[in-house]
Every structure is written in structure tokens, then in C-alpha cells.
Amino acid sequence: MSAPLVKGWCPGAHRPMMSGDGLVVRVRPRLARLTSAQVLGLCAAAQRYGNGTIDLTNRANLQLRGVAEEAHGALLDDLSGLDLVDAEPGLETRRNILVSPFWQPGDVTERLATALLNRLAELPDLPAKFGFAIDTGTTRFLSGDPADIRLETGETGLILRADCAGTGTPVTEATAIDRLIDLARWFAAQHSPETRRMARLLRTIPLPEHFTGDAPGPATGRPAPGETPPGPCYGAPFGQLPARALARLTEASGARALRVTPWRLFLLEGGRAAPSDIFVNTGNTPLLTTDACAGAPLCPQAQVETREIARRLAPHVAGSLHVSGCAKGCARQTPADVTLVGRNGKFDLVKAGRAGDEPCRTGLDPETLSPTDLTDAL
């Protein structure tokens, strides 16, 4: 079997990616928030131009799948009318900003995120997946999520921290964006095609001391579905948001906006809890901690269908489960207790590892694969 193709870039709105069922078009919500009108408009676009499902990614972005090439221009027009894309493609590709979804209007998180959005043009040329996190609440929520440069709460105040560095440099709100741009420029001058992310670069060269100093503050785990200060929180198994169901829930809740997260959860800002047979609104289920990519036939590199088997096996795995259509492991980059990897129509089984790691069993038939096959390997 040939090695999976790693494209090294993420789809955007202006630069979509071709997949097995058509184009993948990514929308990057500003401040991790869409107004209710934007949500309803995006749901209508997903049904008009795509396959009717919106994907919520681990970067808190939204993706429309199954878009025909000839429909891309019309979709862009609709997204522009909803104010969900930047007119300048170069700015849109730089807007890789994770924001803690629990910010309040007028707080430091909103002010810093807005300031960074206003200065995107000052950033140097950076790799397509390079991103930022603004996590400046009383506790950090985004410490385990992908970002290369972090503005976050330190033990004694705001800090700017390079990803995977043990400490960061103290900043004030007035200096934070200037220092962030300085750190981005340092990275741009140092990185290579082999070191396109901050953590990988810091394994090869040391971070200048003036970007270090203060330890980050306390971190907390991701929330569970239920009530939160902004509004009710819902879980989306595998990050799938069926457009019709999302539109119905948004309208039924009376929410003024929807906030997205990198955890397959979304919040209905200012809304009331409403029942849903699609989304999880109380407690946790194994499906919310199970990772599964789109799989075959939606992804041309996938060797197997993934999500139905993930649904079948998730309740029986005492730990984390990752079902990957190929060895790329797009749905999860960190190790899982159990990882199933598609190869030539069957599955390889990896114990306590990633999709590309050495399997402990091979050739498992999807039709006969059972929970016992997984537990026997652990």
C-alpha cells in the first residue's frame, strides 16, 4: 500500500480541498462565534451546496463537504453575504485563532482577539497550519489544543508563550500583540520545511530567553454538555452537525449566537436548553471521546468506512478509541488506548499509540470485528 498523502495545508473558503465527495470548504468563525442569522445561513448553504452536514473541527472551525466545483463561486458569495469570510484570501488563511468560548463581551479575551484580527496583515508569512490561541480567563481551557503561539493566563498575569515552552514572557494588554508578532517573526526566520510548527522547531533550536520567564497559570479540563455561563452546551458526535438539526435547535433555543469549540461541543449563547435527538445535551457519552475521520468513500485516501464501526465499538472500549481510515490519523494526532487503522479494506490494531505506529494485530475484518478483538489486545 502506498503511503498516505500529507498535503501540509488545511482547506479554507477561498482555497478548498478536493475530497472523495467534492470540495471541503472551511469557515473560520471570528471569536469562535456566529450570530443566529449566520448559523441559519450557513445551514442553508450546507444543504444548498454541500452534503447537508457541517463538520466541527479540532481547531473550532466549520467545514462544508460535498461542494461541487462549479458551485464554489456561488457558495463564496453566500458566505461573504453572511460576513463569514474575508474578502482578501491572504488574511483569511492567517485567521487561525483559537479563542476560549467562555469569553464575556468587553473582557480581555475579546479585546485581545479583536486586536489580533485587526493586525493580521502585520504577521509574516507562516506555514498554513500555524495558529494562535487566546486563553486569558481565570483558568486555561485551551492548553491541550493545537496552537503555536499562546496568549494566556500566567501565574501572575498575562503571558505570551511558545507552544511546548515551559514558560512565557510577561506581557500587558498594550504590548501583547506587538510581542506576539515579534515571536511570529522569530519563528518565520528560523523554520524550515521540516519544522513548520513551533513545537517541532523548539526541538531543534532553543527559544530566545526574552520569550521565556513566567509559568502558565492553572488549566482545566474541557467542559461536559449541560449548562454553562454563556448558555447550554451540546456535544456533536464525531464533530458532525447535520444542518437541518442544527437550524432547528438554534431556532428552538432562542439563542442569539452559537459559539464553537475545539472539543466537538458548541454553546448556544443566550439560549435555553431544548431537546435534541441528534446532539448530546446532558453528561458525556463514549461517542464524544471517540475520534473517527470521515473515512471511505468521503475521503479518497481512506481504506475503510470509519464512523459506523466507531459508533458500534465506542460503548465497549474502556478508554480512548480512534478509528482512522488510513495511517495519516487526521482525526487524532495524540495516542489513543485503542487505534484502528484502515489498510486494504481491513483494520490494523494499534495499542496505546497513533495511527502511524506499529500495529499489534493486522487484517481485522470490519464485518466481524468485535469488542473482544479490542479488549484481547489490551
Backbone hydrogen bonds, N-H to C=O, Kabsch-Sander energy under -0.5 kcal/mol:
donor,donor_aa,acceptor,acceptor_aa,energy
6,V,4,P,-0.6
7,K,5,L,-0.7
12,G,15,R,-1.9
17,M,24,V,-1.9
19,S,22,G,-2.6
20,G,298,L,-2.4
21,D,298,L,-0.9
22,G,19,S,-1.0
23,L,67,V,-3.2
24,V,17,M,-3.0
25,V,23,L,-0.6
25,V,64,L,-2.8
26,R,12,G,-1.1
26,R,24,V,-0.5
27,V,62,L,-3.7
32,A,29,P,-1.4
33,R,30,R,-1.7
34,L,258,L,-2.6
36,S,256,R,-2.0
39,V,35,T,-2.5
40,L,36,S,-2.4
41,G,37,A,-2.2
42,L,38,Q,-2.7
43,C,39,V,-2.6
44,A,40,L,-2.1
45,A,41,G,-2.1
46,A,42,L,-2.4
47,Q,43,C,-1.6
48,R,44,A,-2.2
49,Y,45,A,-3.0
50,G,45,A,-0.7
50,G,46,A,-0.9
51,N,65,R,-1.9
52,G,46,A,-1.6
54,I,241,L,-2.4
55,D,63,Q,-2.7
56,L,239,G,-3.4
57,T,55,D,-0.6
57,T,61,N,-2.5
60,A,57,T,-1.7
62,L,27,V,-2.7
63,Q,55,D,-2.3
64,L,25,V,-2.9
65,R,53,T,-0.8
67,V,23,L,-1.9
68,A,49,Y,-0.7
71,A,68,A,-1.4
72,H,68,A,-0.6
72,H,69,E,-1.1
75,L,71,A,-2.3
76,L,72,H,-2.6
77,D,73,G,-1.9
78,D,74,A,-2.0
79,L,75,L,-2.7
80,S,76,L,-2.6
81,G,77,D,-2.2
82,L,78,D,-1.3
83,D,80,S,-1.5
84,L,79,L,-2.6
91,L,88,E,-0.8
92,E,88,E,-1.9
93,T,89,P,-2.0
94,R,90,G,-0.8
94,R,91,L,-0.6
95,R,91,L,-0.8
95,R,92,E,-0.9
96,N,94,R,-2.3
97,I,95,R,-1.0
98,L,96,N,-0.5
98,L,132,F,-3.4
100,S,134,I,-1.9
103,W,100,S,-1.1
107,D,104,Q,-2.4
111,R,107,D,-2.3
112,L,108,V,-2.7
113,A,109,T,-2.6
114,T,110,E,-2.4
115,A,111,R,-2.1
116,L,112,L,-2.5
117,L,113,A,-2.4
118,N,114,T,-1.9
119,R,115,A,-0.6
119,R,116,L,-1.2
120,L,117,L,-0.9
122,E,119,R,-1.8
123,L,120,L,-1.7
130,F,127,P,-1.6
132,F,96,N,-2.8
133,A,149,I,-2.0
134,I,98,L,-2.6
135,D,133,A,-0.6
135,D,151,L,-3.2
140,R,218,P,-2.6
145,D,142,L,-1.9
148,D,131,G,-2.5
149,I,131,G,-1.4
150,R,161,R,-2.8
151,L,133,A,-2.9
152,E,150,R,-0.6
152,E,159,I,-2.3
153,T,135,D,-1.4
154,G,157,G,-3.0
155,E,215,A,-2.1
159,I,152,E,-2.4
160,L,169,T,-2.5
161,R,150,R,-3.0
161,R,159,I,-0.5
163,D,148,D,-2.7
165,A,162,A,-2.3
168,G,214,D,-3.1
169,T,160,L,-2.3
169,T,211,F,-0.5
171,V,158,L,-1.9
176,A,172,T,-1.8
179,R,175,T,-2.4
180,L,176,A,-2.2
181,I,177,I,-2.4
182,D,178,D,-2.0
183,L,179,R,-2.5
184,A,180,L,-2.4
185,R,181,I,-2.3
186,W,182,D,-2.1
187,F,183,L,-2.4
188,A,184,A,-2.6
189,A,185,R,-1.7
190,Q,186,W,-1.0
190,Q,187,F,-1.1
191,H,187,F,-2.6
195,T,192,S,-1.2
201,L,197,R,-2.2
202,L,198,M,-2.5
203,R,199,A,-0.5
203,R,200,R,-0.8
204,T,201,L,-2.0
205,I,201,L,-2.0
211,F,208,P,-2.2
212,T,209,E,-2.1
214,D,168,G,-3.4
217,G,153,T,-3.1
220,T,140,R,-2.8
226,G,233,C,-1.5
228,T,231,G,-0.7
233,C,226,G,-3.2
234,Y,266,F,-2.9
235,G,280,V,-3.2
236,A,264,R,-3.0
238,F,287,L,-0.8
239,G,236,A,-2.9
240,Q,237,P,-1.9
241,L,54,I,-3.0
243,A,52,G,-2.7
246,L,242,P,-2.6
247,A,243,A,-2.5
248,R,244,R,-2.3
249,L,245,A,-2.4
250,T,246,L,-2.5
251,E,247,A,-2.2
252,A,248,R,-2.7
253,S,249,L,-2.3
254,G,250,T,-0.9
255,A,250,T,-1.0
256,R,269,E,-2.1
257,A,269,E,-1.1
258,L,34,L,-3.2
259,R,267,L,-2.8
260,V,32,A,-2.0
261,T,265,L,-1.2
264,R,261,T,-0.5
266,F,234,Y,-2.3
267,L,259,R,-2.7
268,L,232,P,-2.5
269,E,257,A,-1.4
269,E,267,L,-1.0
270,G,230,P,-3.2
271,G,268,L,-2.0
272,R,253,S,-1.9
280,V,235,G,-2.4
281,N,279,F,-0.5
283,G,225,P,-1.0
288,L,285,T,-1.8
289,T,285,T,-0.5
289,T,286,P,-1.2
290,T,287,L,-0.6
291,D,321,L,-2.6
293,C,323,V,-1.3
296,A,304,V,-2.8
298,L,295,G,-0.5
299,C,295,G,-2.2
302,A,299,C,-1.0
303,Q,325,G,-3.3
310,A,306,T,-1.9
311,R,307,R,-2.4
312,R,308,E,-1.9
313,L,309,I,-2.1
314,A,310,A,-2.5
316,H,313,L,-2.1
317,V,314,A,-1.4
318,A,316,H,-0.6
319,G,317,V,-1.7
321,L,289,T,-0.6
322,H,338,V,-2.3
323,V,291,D,-3.1
324,S,322,H,-0.6
324,S,340,L,-3.4
329,G,326,C,-0.9
332,R,329,G,-1.2
336,A,353,G,-2.3
338,V,320,S,-2.0
339,T,350,V,-2.2
340,L,322,H,-3.0
341,V,348,D,-2.7
342,G,324,S,-2.5
343,R,346,K,-3.2
346,K,343,R,-1.8
347,F,364,L,-2.4
348,D,341,V,-2.7
349,L,361,R,-2.8
350,V,339,T,-3.1
350,V,348,D,-0.5
352,A,337,D,-2.2
352,A,350,V,-0.5
353,G,336,A,-1.2
357,D,354,R,-1.6
360,C,349,L,-2.9
361,R,349,L,-1.3
364,L,347,F,-2.9
368,T,365,D,-0.8
369,L,365,D,-1.5
373,D,370,S,-0.9
374,L,370,S,-0.9
375,T,371,P,-2.4
376,D,372,T,-2.3
377,A,374,L,-0.8
378,L,375,T,-1.1
